[in-house]
């Protein structure tokens, strides 16, 4: 049994070292490392499910994590992760998955008595290949070849989320203190409230990932970074929103699970970021972006956000239908908060007919409806920016747009061919135009609101 454990670790490691000589590219090896991490997390989760479903179990041995021998865990993760990624040019994905299934079908019975197979263990193998090995291979291959940017960034978010909110806490509970029971035993209203708090803490990090994809053509993985300097979105307020959000979520989890070990893990993460990751990152960014990066870092800090956003380059534009009451109210709301790097224009100045509010940033990217207003909130102070990032999250943005269309203001034509300016009545007043609008000579002024008392 000891020999089987050694071979389960040594053979995959030797194979991946040989495969690394086939693919010597930096991108390929970095993708292989990410695939190893993804496979390791997925196999640990698969083992939890397999134990409950009766697919397979391991006999108690020394050097185990939650009943799974660590050497088998590592060897399995190497086999399902980096090895096929490094051999991707000679092993197409269907062939790689077929070989993995064959190897497992042969190896699992051969590992008896270390592995105890249930009657449906092949079902577990198929589930593992589809739910763990397939996404891992897609992630590794797309990262190595720089393909499918949005999809690989989404897969990375899934991997890092599972690492941060499940595997790291579970490891901390195994070696230290704390338990998931402190969370699962909470009443449902408390769990709902905590989920909302976690969503707010995660929103800047998720918005930062979106900025990496849409503005930087890159991902959160350090060896798959943006090719352009990103200073928009959360990066206009904070230089490390992903790291700050991750530490905040770990500390929230530590408080909920009463785990001092998890607090220590957060402290170690911050120390690593400050002492190791930050110097390397800043050296790399200074080499790639020069003066623009240095000017940005003089204005934007790590760990402590700005109240107002940093902005360089062309201003973004928010187009609103000033003949629509809610749209005009939104105009006044934004204008009174003195947005940074944002011009508010009437819909009559937009090209074509607008059916909803429209936002165009300095690079020409556009949003419509609630997403446009949410993007504009990122030009106000930090509190409203966080609201905007939450509104742009998948699902939440769709629901907010649905409610807006049904209950606030339905889609309607506005613009050069969509409407005309109403004449203001004698008993109305017009809110002062913001500085950016005063100089624009808008075709239509903001819609009047009732005269305030006195």
N, C-alpha and C positions, 0 to 999 in steps of 0.2 A: 504493500500500500504506500509506503514511503517512496519507493522507486516510481510508482505511478504519479505521485504528486510532483516529484522532481521533473519527470518527463513532461508532465502537463504544463509546467512553467518553462522548462529549458527549450523544448522543441519549438514552440511559437516564437520565443525570443530569438533563437538562432535564425529562424526563418525570416523574421522581420529585419534582422541585421543584414542578412543576405539581400533581401528585397531593397533595402536602403542603398545598396550599391547599384541597383538598377535605376532608381530614380534619385538622382543627386540634387535635384532642384530644391531651392529653399522653400518654395511654395508647396511642393509635394510633401516634404518632410514636416512642415508646419501643419499641413492638413492631416497628415497621419497622426500627429500628436493630438489634434482636436478629435479625430475619430476614436482614438484610444480613450479619451475622456468620455465621449458620448457613449461608447460601448460599455465602459465600466459602470456608468450610472444606469444604463438600461439593463444590464445583466443583474445588477443589485436589485433593481425594481422587479425584474422578471423572477428572481429567486423568491421574493416576498409573495408574489402571486402563485408561483408553483407550489410553495409550501402549503398554502391555503387550499389550492385546487387539487392537491395530491398528485401532481405530475411527477415530481421527483423530490427527494430530500438527501441530505448528506449526513453521515454518521458523525457524532461528536468527535472532533479532533482538536489538537492544539493549533493555534494560529488561524482561528476562524473569525469571520465577521458575521454576526447574526446567523451562525450555523453553517455558513459557506466558507470552505477553506480559501484563504487569501491567495495561495499560489494558483489554485484552479481559477479563481476570479480574475487574476492578472493574465494568466495564459489565455483564458477564454476571451477577455477583452482585446488582447493582441490579435487573436485569430479573427475576431469579428470586426475589428476596427482598422488598425494601420496596415496590416499585411495586404488585404485586397486593394486598399487605396494605393499603396506603393506599386502594386502590380496591375494597376487599372488599364494600362495600355496593352497588356497581353491577356488580361482577364476581363472581358465584358461583364457588366453587372449581372445578367441572368446566369452566366457561367459561374461567377464567383459565389452567388447565392446557392446554386446547385451544389457546388463543391463544399460549401460550409454545411449544408444539410447532410451530405454524405459523410463528412468527417465526424459530425456530431452523432449521426446514426451508428457509426462504428465505435466511436470513443466512449459514449455514455454507457453502453452495456459492458465494455471492457474495463471500466473503472469500478465495477462491483468488487468488493462490498463498500467502497468509499461512497459511491452513489447508489441510492435505493430508488429504483424506477417504479413508478405507478403504472397501472394498466393503460393510461392515456398519455404517457410521456411524450409520444410523438406529436400529440396535439400541442403540448408545451413547446416542442421544438419549432413547429410551424408558426405558432404565435410569436416566439422569440425572433424568428427570421423576419417576419413581416413587421413587427412593432419595434424591434431593436436593430437588427442587422441592416435591414433595408434603409431606414432613415439615416443610420450611421454612414452607410456607404454613399448615399446621395450627398450628405453633408460633406464628407471627406473629398469626394470626387469633384463636386462643384467648387469647393474652396481651392483645391489643387489646381484646377483649370480655369478659375475665375469666371465661372458661368452662373447664370440664374441668381443674380445679386439679391433680389428681394427674398427669394425662397431660402437661400443659404443663410441670410441674416435672420429670418424667422426661425430656422432650425437652431441657429446659435442661441437665440433668445430662449428657446425651449431647453436647451442643454444647460445654459447658465442658470436659468430659473430652477431647474431640478437640482442642480448642484448646490445652489445657495439656500433654497428653502426646504430641501428634503435631505440630501445626502450629508451635507456638512452638519446640520443639526443632529441627524441620526448618529453620525460618528461621534459628535460631542457627547451625546447621551450615553454611548457605549463606553467611552473612556472616562467620562466625568459624571456630571449630575444632570438633572432635568428629565422631562418625559413629555411625550405627545399627549398623555392622558390629561394634563393640565389644560390643554386646548380642547380636546374632544369632549370633555365633560362640561364645558361652558354651555349655557342656554343659547338657543338659536338666535334671539335678538342680539346678544353680546357677540356671537360669531359674525353676524351680519355687520355690526358696527365695526368690528376689527377688520373685516374684509374691506370695508370702505376706507379705513385708515391706511391699510396696506396698499390699496389702489392709489391713494393720493401720494404715498411715499414712492411708489414705483413709477408714477406718471412721468416725472422728469427723465428718469433713465430710459423708459420706453420711447419718449419723445426724442431723446438723444439718438437712439438707434435709428429712428426714422430720418433724422437729419443726416446721419452718416450715409444712409442709403440714397436719399433724394438729393442731397447737396454735395456729398463727398465721394459718392460712388465707392463706398467701402462698407465694412462691417465692424462690430465691436471686437472681433478677435484681433489681438495685437499683431499677428502676422498676416492679417488680411485687412489692413487699415484703409481709411479713405485716401484717395489720391489727391484730393483738394482740401485745403484748410477749411474746417467747419467752425464758424463763429456765430451761427444762427440758432434759433430755438433755445433749449436750455444752456447751450454754450455761450449765449449772450449774457448769461448771469453767473455761470459757474464753469470753471475749466475742467472739472471732473464729475459731471452729474451722474455718470453710471456708477463710479466707485462710491460716491456719497450715498446714492440711493441703495446700493447693495449693503453698505454698512448699516444704514438706518433700518433696513428690513431685517438684518441679522440681529440687531439690538432689540427690535420689536419682538422677534421670535424668542430671543433670550428672556425678555421680560415675561412673555406669556407662558413659557415652559419652565421658568424659574431655573435657568441653567447658567451658572457662573462659568462653566467651560465654554459656552457659546459666547459669552462676553469676552473671554480671553481670546477666542478665535477672531472676534471683530477687532480687538486691539492689535493682534498679530497682523491682520490684514491691513490695517492702517499703517503700521510700522513698515511692512513690506512695501506698501505703495510709496511712502515717503522716502525710504532709504534706498530702495532698489528700482522699483518701476518708474518712479517719477524722473530720476536723472536720465535713465535710458530713453524714456519717451521724449523728454524735452530736448535731448541731444538730437534725436532722430527728426523731430519736428522742426528744429532750428535749421538742420541741414537741408530739409526738403522745402521749407517755406520761408526761411530767412527773416527779413525785416517784418513781414506781415505777422509772423508768429510772435516775434519779440514785442511788437506794438500791442498785440492782443494780450499777452501775458502781463504786460505792465498795467493793464486795466482790469483784468479778470483774474480772480484768485482761485485756488483750490480750497475746497471744504467750506468756505464762507462766501455765500453768493452776494452779488450786487443787488441793490434795490431796484435800479433802473437798468435796462439792457444796454449792452455795448453794441455799437453799430458802426459799420463802415460800408462804403459803396452806395449804389443807387438806392433810393427809398422804395419801399413797397407801396402799393396803392390798394385801398379798399373802396370798391364801388358800391354805393347804396342808392336805392330808390327814394329820393327825398320827398316824393308825394305819398309815400306809405307811412302811416303813423309809427308802427314799431321800428321800421327802418330809420326814420328820422330820429326817433328816440335813441336808437343805437348810435347814430351819428353824434348826437350831443353827448352821449355817455363817453364815447371814445375821445372826442375832441376836448372835453373838460379835463381829461387826465393827461393831456399833453403827450401824445405818443411819440416815441423815439423812432426815427427812420420810417415813418408811415404817413402817407398822404391820404386824406379822405376825399373822394370825388363823387359827384352825382352820377347816377347810372347813364345819364344822357351823354357823358363823355366817354363811355365805354364803346368798344367796337361791337356793332350788332346789337341785338336785343338780349337783355339779361332777364332771366326768369327768377333768379335769386341773387342775393348779394354775391359779389365776386371779389377775390383777393388775388393780386399778382405780386410776387416778390421781386427783388432786384435782379434775379436771374431768369425771370420770365415764367416761373412755375406758378400755377394758378390753383385756386380752390373755389368752391361754390357753396352757397347756403350757410348752414351753421358752421361748417369747416372754415369758411372764409372769415366769419366773425371770430371764431376760436383762434385762427392764425393771427388776426389783428390784436387779440388780447396779449399776444407775446411781445407787443411793442409798448405795453404799459408796465406798471411795476410788477414785482415778482408774484404777489398774491394772485393777481388777475391772470398772469401768465400760466400759473399752475392750473387755474380753472380752464384755460384754453387747452392745455395739454391733456387734461382729463376728457374734455369734450371731443378731442380728436382720436381717442382710443377706439379701436374696432368695437363695434356693438354699441358703445355709448354714443358715438357720433351718429350712427344710423338711427338710434332711438330718439335722440335730440332732434334730428331733422324731421322724423315722423311726427313728433309732437308739435314742432314748429309749423309744419305744413297743415296740420289738422286743427290746431287751436290758436295759433298766433297770427301767422300771415301765410296764406297759401301761395304757391308759385304764381307769379303774374308777370306779364311783359312790361319791361321798363327799358328805356334807352332811346336812341335816336328815332326808332320807329315804333317804340312801345308805349309812349305816353307823352304828356306835356305837363308843364308846370302849372299848378293851380295859382290863381291870384290870391294873395293873402287878404284875409278879412280885416276890417278896421279894428276889431276888438281882440286882435292877437298880437303876440310879440315874437320876435325871432331870437333864438339863442345866439350869442356871439359866436362867430366862426372861429375855429382854431387857427393858429398862425399859418399852418400849411395850407389851409383852405382859403384864407384871405388873399393869398398871393396867386391863387389859382384861377380867379374870376370864373367860378362855376356857373354853368348855364342856369341851374336852378338852385336857389338858396335852400338850406334845411327847412323842412316843413315847420310851420309855426306851432307852438304849444300854447295852452291856455295861459293868460297873463297871471303871474303870481300875485298873491294877495299883497296889497299895499303898493 
